[in-house]
Amino acid sequence: MSGEVIDVDTPEKRKTLWIVLWLNVAIAVGFFITGFIGNSNALFANGLDNTSDAAVYALSLLALTRSRVWKRGAARLSGIMLLVFSAGVIIDAVRRFLEGSDPVGIMMMGMAAVAGIVNLISLVLLKRLQNRDVNLRAATTFSFNDFVANGGIFLAGIVVLFAGANWPDLVVGIAVAGIALYGGIEILRDAHGDMHEDAQTAHTSLTDGFRK
């Protein structure tokens, strides 16, 4: 792709977001199908993650013509979705640990490779957008988290394939949940900081208070 930078208020921005949205919808469907067939917590976790991503991009499209307050609300919703998603993945991992599972390593590797390429494309497209607001920064966080998580799934698939154990799948599933948890917290922090920036007030953390 070229290094051309897209201005935020152009039709190209909406086109970019639509492309990223449908890429994530397609990848989410792929993760759910392979996660079900391959009995993989990690694949299912990423399917939920990409579903959350698609919702974020849809919110980003709706936020283009909305106020800064509306955009912050959409970003907060995105962050909360990630927190809820991470809790669900951890619960599913515990269930699989107790009941047992037999993930398919080769399917994990193949799906992770395809998803990694798609997430890299999404990340490049989003990075080309100028003057990204809090909601678009949230979308970029999502795509970067996905790209990292796909690498972990690929490595776990190798271990599962050769060791025949399910623990790498569960570990990566929980790790994906951890990445989502961190991303959700960062998005909520960004939205909180944006609120202070909009009001032109200084944000003072709890630790700053102790220093005084």
N, C-alpha and C positions, 0 to 999 in steps of 0.2 A: 504493500500500500504506500501511497505517497505521504509526504510529511505535511500536507496541506492542513491548515487549522480552520475549523468551522466556527463561525460566530454563533453565539447562543440564540439569537433572535431571528434566525433564518429558517426557511423551510427544510434546509439540509439537516438541521438539528432534529426536527420531528421525524424526518426520514431515518436518521441514524438510530433514534430511540425505537422506532418501529422495527427496524432490522434486528436490533439487539433483543427486543421483546420476543419476537417470533423465534429467534435462535434459541433463547432460553426455554421457551415453551417446547420446542422440538427436543431439546436435550433433556428436559424434565421427563417427557414421555418416554424417551429412550432409557433413562435411568430407572423409571418405575418398571418398565417391561423387563429389562435385564436384571433388576434387583429382585423381581418376583421369580423369574425363571432361574436365576443364578443363586437364589436364597442368600442374598448379600445385604447386610445391614448398611455397609458403607455406600453401596449403590443406591439403596433406598434413601439414605440420609441425603445424598447429593440430589436425588430427585426432589425431595422436599425443599432443599436449599434453592434449587433452580426455579421451583414453583414460586417461592418467596421472591426471588429475583424478578421473575416475570411480573409479579404484582407490583414490585417497586418501579419497574420501567413503565407500567401502565399508569401508576400514580404520577411519575415524572412527566408523562405526556399530558395528563390532566392539569398538572401544576404549571405548565408553560405560560398560561394566560391568567394564572391566579396570583393572589397577593403573596407577599413574603410570609405572612402569618400562616396562610393556607399551606405553603410549601413546607414550613417547619412542622405543621401538623402531619403532613404526609410522611415526612422523614421520621417523625416519632413513631408513626404507625409501622413503618418499615423496621425500625429498631426493635419494637415490641414483637413483631412477627418473628424476627430472628431469635429472640429469647424464648418464645413459645416453641419454635421449631427445634431448638437445641434440647429442650426438656423432653420433647417427644422422642427424639433420636436416642437419647440416653436411656429412656424407659424401654425402648425396643431392644437396645443392646443388652440390657440386663435380662430381658425376657429370653433372648436368644442364648445368653450364657447359661441360664438356668435350664432351659428346655433343650438346648443343643441346636446346632445348625451345620449345614454342609455347603459352604459357599463355593462357587465355581471360579477358580483363579483366572483362567483364560478369558472368561467373560468380563471379569473385573478389569483386566488389563486392556482389553479391546475397547470397552466403553469409556474408560478413563482417558485413553489416548484420543478418541474422537472428541470427547467433551473438552479436553485440554486445548485442542486446536480451536474449537468454537469459542471457548472462553477467552483465549488469547486474542482472537479477532474482535470479540466484544470489547475487551479492555482497550485495544488500540483505537477502536472507533470512539469510545467514550473519552479517551485521553485527547482526542483531536478537538473536543469542544472547549471553547474559550469561556471564561467567566462563569464557571459552573457554580450553581447555587447549592444550598445544603442538600436538596433532594438528589441532584446529579452527583454530588460527592458521595452520597450514600450508594447510588447505583455503581459508581466506580469501585467502592469498597467491596461490594458484593462480587463483582466480576474478578477482582484480584483474589479474594478469599476462595472462590471456586477454582481458579487456576492452581493455586497452591494445594487445595484439597485433592484435585485430580492427580497430581503427582504422588500424593500419599496413597491413593487408591491403587495406582499402577504398581507401586512398590509392594503394597500388601498383597496384590494379586499374584506377584511373583512368589512370595513366601507361601501363600495358600496353595499355589500350584505344585510347588516342590515339597512342602512339608505336610500337606494334607490336614492342616489344623485350621480351626475357625477363629482363633484369637486375633490374628492380624486384621481380619475383617472387622471384628468388634472394636479393636483398638483404634483403627482408622475412622470408623463410624463415630466413636466418641470424640476423636480428635476433630472431625468435621464439625461436630456439635460445639466443641470448644472454640473453634475458629468463628463459628456463627455467633456464639455468645460474646466473644470479644468484639466482633464487628458490630453487633447490636448495641453494645455499650458505647462504642466509639461514635456511632451514628447519633445516639441520644445525647452524648456529650457535645457533638458538633451542633446539633439543633439547639441545645441549651446555650452554647456560646454564640450562635447566630442571633438568638433572642436578645442577648446583651449588646451585641454589635448593632442590632437594629435600633435598640433603645439608647445606644451610645452611653452605656453604663459599663463600668469595669466589673469583670467577673472575679469574685474573690472565693477561692476554695477554702475548705476547712483548715488545711495545713497552713495556708497564708494567714489565717486568723491566729494560729498558735505562734507564728513567727513574730507577730507584732507585740 
